[in-house]
Amino acid sequence: MRKLSLALVAVFVGGVVVGCRPSDELKDIPDLVKKEDLLKSGWKLYKEGKFDSSFAKFDSVITYMDATDLEAHLGRGLSAMRLGDFALAHKEFGLLYSQYVKEEIRSYTLYVPDAQQDTIGGGKSNVQMVCQPLAALPSGGNYTMGVWKMGVFADANNPSQQLKDLFEDSDYIYFPVDVLTAKVVHDGGGDKTIDPATFGLAFTPTAQPLTENGGSLSYTDTAGPVFMYASSVSGASEEPILCGWMYDGNGDTVKVSFVSYRISKQNPLGGENPALVWIALAADAYAYYTDPSFTYKKRAAYLAYMAYLLHPFRGDVPTDLQNLEGLTESDDVVKNGLLGIATLGYYKDKRVGNAVSLIRFYGDNAFPGSDWNYLPGTSQEMSGTVGFCKDPNANVSVVWKVNELFYGR
């Protein structure tokens, strides 16, 4: 059985007040005390579970010796997290990774040629979008659904440039992790903004999306983000404009904005202390997941997935930082923990399709059954996919599947 990841264990020390600070301990630091000794002592205390004392050691380094020491900030953040001071933990972790893995909102206006405006039964070979009413699903109601493979759409200002190519330039990759808004701009009028919260799935890869070539990263997911959308036909708000868009025989546009992470192609985690930066990124994913006051669990999923993809670039972990639970154990334990957090983070934020796709891609490609399809191509596949995501009694199996695949229990 794999060791349970820190991601699923929120550790609190009895009697410790959240947000407490040492008032007298180490207030006067003797001149002969060395920073390296304080750091070593801090990590020893942290691994012994004495988080109040480890916090004091790291805090003393920052307060009295070197306010810029990254290792001390990492230690103070980890100690604060284990004491329940999540606000300070997020601040400390962000100090290390935010300049290298930077969250941005990026918007695109994309041209959609008629060749990509396909429907089931439309007689075309490549189904890029499905738009038709479905029978009643287990959760009740009728639904219509769209599947957009965004990578095949083109930049409205440069039709030869596909969306995939817009996710990187000579210096950076802009890795998309979520759809914020999507608006169909219909050539006949009647623009329609689609709420991704209705049902959205974007960015889960159909292939490993980051590739290293000669020391430089590139974005390699040719399908691009996939946005799966479903809504009730009875609402009559999305279905007519989308189906009209699919049938009109003219090119239209879609305006879409993504939450993306900007990472350097040459130095994704910085050159000086990549291991410290990576640990802070992974730890912040754990912190957001276990933070009881933070309900936006997609952020935990974003960070965990980025940490998973960047794991090969973290470099060697310093001796004193080795064997940190859930962060520097064996690669399998660490990566499975991150995949578990990414999957459950999306699930808790009602992005069931995202969670299922991660399970299928990284664990069990038969889950939850043959009628679930990441890119539905038939009415039956579409019905199975939407039905599973909309039915709480069915999608609760995501949790036990994560426990089985990633946590070995």
C-alpha positions in Angstrom: 0.0 0.0 0.0 1.3 3.4 -0.9 2.0 5.9 1.8 -0.9 8.2 2.1 -0.1 11.5 0.5 -0.1 14.7 2.5 -2.7 15.9 0.0 -5.4 13.9 1.8 -4.3 14.5 5.4 -4.8 18.0 6.9 -2.6 17.8 10.0 -3.4 20.0 13.0 -1.5 20.2 16.2 -3.7 20.1 19.3 -3.9 23.3 21.2 -2.2 25.4 18.5 -4.0 28.6 17.6 -4.3 29.1 13.8 -2.0 31.9 12.8 0.1 31.9 16.0 3.6 33.3 16.0 6.4 32.5 18.4 6.7 35.5 20.8 9.8 34.8 22.8 11.6 31.8 21.4 14.8 32.7 19.6 14.1 36.4 20.0 17.7 37.1 20.6 19.9 35.1 18.2 23.5 34.6 19.4 26.1 35.9 17.0 27.7 32.5 16.5 24.5 30.8 15.3 24.7 30.0 11.6 21.9 30.2 9.1 22.7 26.7 7.9 22.4 25.3 11.4 19.0 26.9 11.9 17.7 25.6 8.6 19.0 22.1 9.4 17.4 22.2 12.8 14.1 23.5 11.3 13.8 20.6 8.9 14.6 18.1 11.7 11.9 19.5 13.9 9.4 19.6 10.9 10.0 15.9 10.1 9.5 15.1 13.8 6.1 16.8 13.7 7.1 19.7 15.9 5.7 22.3 13.6 5.5 25.2 16.1 9.2 24.8 16.8 10.1 24.3 13.1 8.2 27.5 12.3 10.2 29.4 14.9 13.5 28.3 13.4 12.6 29.2 9.8 11.0 32.5 11.0 14.2 33.4 12.8 16.3 32.9 9.6 14.0 35.3 7.7 13.6 37.8 10.5 17.1 38.1 11.8 19.5 36.7 9.1 18.3 36.7 5.5 14.8 37.8 4.5 15.4 36.5 0.9 16.4 32.9 1.8 14.1 30.7 -0.3 14.6 27.5 1.8 13.5 29.4 4.9 10.4 30.7 3.2 9.6 27.2 2.0 10.0 25.8 5.5 8.0 28.6 7.1 5.2 27.9 4.5 5.1 24.2 5.2 5.1 24.7 8.9 2.4 27.2 8.7 0.3 24.9 6.5 0.6 22.1 9.1 -0.3 24.5 11.8 -3.5 25.5 9.9 -2.3 29.0 8.8 -3.2 28.5 5.2 -3.2 32.2 4.3 0.5 32.5 5.3 1.3 29.2 3.6 -0.1 30.4 0.3 1.8 33.6 0.5 5.1 31.8 1.3 4.7 29.2 -1.5 3.7 31.8 -4.0 6.8 33.8 -3.2 8.9 30.9 -4.6 7.0 29.8 -7.7 4.8 32.6 -8.9 7.5 34.3 -11.0 8.2 31.0 -12.8 4.7 29.4 -13.0 2.5 32.5 -13.4 -1.3 32.4 -13.7 -2.7 34.5 -16.5 -6.1 35.0 -18.2 -5.7 34.8 -22.0 -8.4 35.5 -24.6 -8.7 34.5 -28.2 -11.0 35.3 -31.1 -11.1 32.3 -33.4 -12.3 31.7 -36.9 -14.4 28.5 -37.3 -14.5 27.4 -40.9 -17.6 25.6 -42.2 -15.5 22.4 -42.4 -15.3 22.3 -38.6 -19.0 23.0 -38.1 -20.1 19.4 -38.2 -23.1 17.5 -36.6 -23.9 13.9 -36.1 -25.7 12.8 -39.2 -24.4 15.8 -41.1 -22.5 13.6 -43.6 -19.0 14.9 -42.7 -16.1 12.8 -41.7 -14.6 14.8 -38.8 -17.1 15.5 -36.1 -15.9 18.6 -34.2 -19.2 19.5 -32.6 -22.3 17.7 -31.8 -25.6 19.5 -31.5 -28.9 17.6 -31.1 -31.4 16.9 -28.4 -30.8 13.8 -26.3 -33.3 11.5 -24.6 -33.9 11.9 -20.9 -30.8 11.1 -18.9 -30.7 9.4 -15.4 -30.6 12.8 -13.7 -33.8 13.8 -15.6 -34.3 16.3 -18.3 -33.3 16.5 -22.0 -29.8 17.8 -23.0 -28.0 19.1 -26.0 -24.2 18.9 -26.2 -21.3 20.5 -28.0 -17.8 19.1 -28.2 -15.2 21.7 -29.4 -11.7 20.6 -30.3 -10.2 24.0 -30.0 -6.9 23.2 -31.5 -8.3 23.0 -35.0 -9.8 26.5 -34.9 -7.8 29.3 -36.4 -6.8 32.8 -35.2 -9.4 35.2 -36.7 -6.7 37.6 -37.7 -4.4 34.9 -39.1 -6.4 31.9 -40.4 -3.2 29.9 -41.0 -2.4 30.0 -37.3 -4.3 27.4 -35.3 -5.1 27.8 -31.6 -2.5 25.3 -30.6 0.2 27.6 -32.0 -1.1 30.5 -29.9 -0.3 28.6 -26.7 3.5 29.2 -27.1 5.9 31.8 -28.4 9.7 31.9 -28.6 10.0 32.3 -24.8 7.0 30.9 -23.0 4.3 28.3 -23.1 0.8 29.5 -22.0 -0.7 26.2 -20.8 -4.5 26.3 -20.6 -6.1 24.9 -17.6 -9.7 26.1 -17.7 -12.3 27.9 -19.8 -13.7 31.1 -18.3 -15.9 32.3 -21.1 -17.0 31.1 -24.6 -19.1 33.2 -26.9 -20.4 32.1 -30.3 -20.4 35.0 -32.7 -23.0 34.0 -35.3 -22.7 35.5 -38.7 -26.4 36.0 -38.9 -26.6 37.8 -35.6 -27.8 36.5 -32.2 -24.5 36.1 -30.4 -24.6 33.6 -27.6 -22.4 33.5 -24.5 -22.1 30.0 -23.1 -21.6 29.5 -19.4 -18.9 26.8 -18.9 -20.3 26.1 -15.4 -23.2 24.4 -17.1 -20.9 21.6 -18.1 -17.4 22.2 -19.2 -14.3 20.2 -20.0 -11.3 21.9 -21.4 -7.6 21.2 -21.5 -7.4 17.5 -20.4 -4.8 16.2 -22.8 -5.3 13.6 -25.5 -1.5 13.3 -25.6 1.3 14.5 -23.3 1.0 18.2 -23.8 4.5 19.3 -22.8 7.6 17.9 -24.6 11.2 18.6 -24.0 13.4 18.9 -27.1 17.1 19.9 -26.6 16.4 21.4 -23.2 13.5 23.5 -24.4 9.8 22.8 -23.8 7.1 22.9 -26.4 3.3 22.6 -26.4 2.4 19.4 -28.2 -1.3 18.7 -27.8 -2.5 19.1 -31.4 -6.2 18.8 -30.5 -5.8 21.7 -28.1 -8.1 22.1 -25.2 -11.4 20.3 -25.6 -14.5 22.1 -24.4 -17.5 19.8 -23.8 -20.7 21.6 -23.1 -24.2 20.4 -22.3 -27.4 22.2 -21.3 -31.1 21.5 -21.0 -33.1 21.7 -24.2 -36.0 22.9 -22.1 -34.0 26.1 -21.4 -34.1 26.8 -25.1 -31.2 29.3 -24.7 -28.1 27.5 -26.1 -29.6 24.8 -28.3 -31.1 27.0 -31.1 -28.2 29.3 -31.7 -25.7 26.4 -31.6 -27.6 24.2 -33.9 -28.2 27.2 -36.2 -24.5 27.9 -36.2 -23.7 24.4 -37.1 -26.1 24.3 -40.0 -25.7 27.7 -41.6 -23.0 26.8 -44.0 -20.9 29.9 -43.3 -17.7 30.6 -41.3 -18.3 32.0 -37.8 -16.2 32.9 -34.8 -15.9 31.9 -31.2 -14.4 34.1 -28.6 -12.9 32.2 -25.7 -10.9 33.0 -22.6 -8.8 30.6 -20.7 -7.0 30.5 -17.3 -3.5 29.7 -18.4 -0.1 29.2 -16.7 2.9 30.9 -18.3 6.1 28.9 -18.0 9.5 29.5 -19.5 10.4 27.2 -22.3 14.1 27.2 -21.4 13.9 27.4 -17.6 10.4 26.2 -16.4 11.3 26.3 -12.7 14.2 28.8 -12.7 17.8 27.9 -12.9 19.1 28.4 -9.3 16.8 26.4 -7.0 14.3 24.4 -9.2 13.7 21.8 -6.5 12.6 24.5 -4.0 10.4 26.1 -6.6 8.8 22.8 -7.5 8.2 21.7 -3.9 6.5 25.1 -3.2 4.2 24.6 -6.3 3.2 21.1 -5.3 2.8 22.1 -1.6 0.5 25.0 -2.6 -1.7 22.5 -4.4 -2.0 20.4 -1.3 -2.6 23.6 0.8 -5.5 24.8 -1.4 -7.0 21.3 -1.3 -6.9 21.0 2.5 -7.7 24.6 3.2 -11.2 24.4 4.8 -11.9 28.1 4.0 -11.1 27.8 0.3 -14.0 26.4 -1.7 -12.6 27.0 -5.2 -10.9 23.6 -5.5 -10.2 24.0 -9.1 -7.2 26.1 -8.1 -5.8 23.0 -6.2 -6.4 21.0 -9.4 -4.6 23.5 -11.6 -1.5 23.7 -9.4 -1.4 19.9 -8.9 -1.6 19.2 -12.6 1.1 21.8 -13.4 3.3 20.3 -10.7 2.8 16.8 -12.2 3.8 18.0 -15.7 6.8 19.9 -14.4 8.0 17.1 -12.1 10.8 16.0 -14.5 12.4 19.5 -14.3 12.6 19.8 -10.5 16.2 18.6 -10.3 17.9 17.2 -7.2 16.2 17.7 -3.8 18.7 19.0 -1.1 19.5 16.4 1.5 17.7 18.3 4.3 14.5 18.4 2.3 14.4 14.8 1.3 11.6 12.5 2.8 9.1 15.3 3.1 5.8 13.5 3.2 3.9 13.6 -0.1 6.5 15.9 -1.7 9.9 14.3 -1.9 9.2 10.6 -1.4 9.4 8.1 -4.3 8.4 9.6 -7.7 5.4 7.3 -7.9 4.0 8.4 -4.5 4.5 12.1 -5.4 3.1 11.9 -8.9 0.1 9.8 -7.8 -0.6 12.2 -5.0 -0.6 15.1 -7.5 -2.9 13.3 -9.9 -5.2 12.5 -7.1 -5.4 16.1 -6.0 -5.9 17.3 -9.6 -8.7 14.8 -10.1 -10.5 15.3 -6.8 -10.0 19.1 -7.1 -12.0 19.2 -10.3 -14.5 16.7 -9.0 -15.2 18.9 -5.9 -15.7 21.9 -8.2 -18.3 19.9 -10.2 -16.0 19.4 -13.2 -16.8 15.7 -13.3 -15.8 15.4 -17.0 -12.3 16.8 -16.2 -11.9 14.3 -13.4 -13.0 11.4 -15.5 -10.7 12.3 -18.3 -7.6 12.5 -16.0 -8.5 9.0 -14.6 -8.9 7.6 -18.1 -5.7 9.2 -19.4 -3.4 8.4 -16.4 -5.0 5.4 -14.8 -7.9 3.4 -16.2 -8.9 4.1 -19.8 -12.0 1.9 -19.4 -13.5 4.0 -16.6 -16.4 4.5 -16.1 -17.5 2.3 -19.0 -17.4 1.9 -22.8 -20.2 4.4 -23.2 -18.1 7.3 -21.8 -16.1 9.0 -24.5 -13.8 12.0 -24.2 -14.6 13.0 -27.7 -18.2 11.7 -28.3 -18.8 10.8 -32.0 -22.2 9.2 -31.8 -25.5 9.9 -30.0 -24.9 6.8 -27.8 -21.4 7.9 -26.7 -22.7 11.5 -26.1 -25.6 10.2 -24.0 -23.3 8.1 -21.9 -20.8 10.8 -21.3 -23.3 13.5 -20.4 -25.4 11.1 -18.4 -22.6 10.0 -16.2 -21.5 13.6 -15.5 -25.0 14.8 -14.7 -26.0 11.9 -12.4 -24.7 12.2 -8.9 -25.3 8.5 -8.1 -23.0 7.6 -11.0 -20.2 10.1 -10.7 -19.6 9.4 -7.0 -17.5 6.5 -8.3 -14.8 9.0 -9.2 -13.7 9.2 -5.5 -13.3 5.5 -5.0 -11.5 5.2 -8.3 -9.0 7.9 -7.3 -8.4 6.1 -4.0 -7.8 2.8 -5.9 -5.6 4.2 -8.6 -3.6 6.9 -7.0 -3.6 6.2 -3.3 -3.6 2.3 -3.4 -6.4 1.7 -1.0 
